Amino acid sequence: MLCVLPAEEIGPQLDHGDRRQASVSTSLWGLSGISASVLGTDARVTFDGPFLRPTILRLSARDGRTYEFDGRVRNGFQYEVAEVARCVAAGRTESPTLPLADSIAVLEVIDGARRTLGVRYPGEATAL
């Protein structure tokens, strides 16, 4: 399901079956917290923004306990660089942690949202 708001805002919701969902919201007009949460039956994990770089991760358990991990580092991406180094050292051309097929699946979702919104970039082929 894709909930299309005005052209400057979008809120896709993906249903993965078995009571699993993902939702995102974004806007060109407001400053979002760029945070993320993963909700489970026994706990919630919250990534302080911007979640695309290592920040503070907080695990809040159903019983009220909270655990915090500070993953902020200068320039970030140390985990990605370490994974690339492991793969190169092992002679791999692809990471088993995030295989190419998973990256392609993410891009297909993004292209679907772009297609729904009619977003095209200069120099892009006419069909997505």
Buried (B, 14 or more C-beta within 10 A) or exposed (E): EBEEEEEEBBBBEEEEEEEEEEEEEBEEEEEEEBEBEEEEEEBBBBBBBBBEBBBBBBBBEEEEEEEEEEBEEEEBEEEEEEBEEEBEEEEEEEBEEEEEEEEEEEEEBEEBBBEEEEBEEEEEEEEE
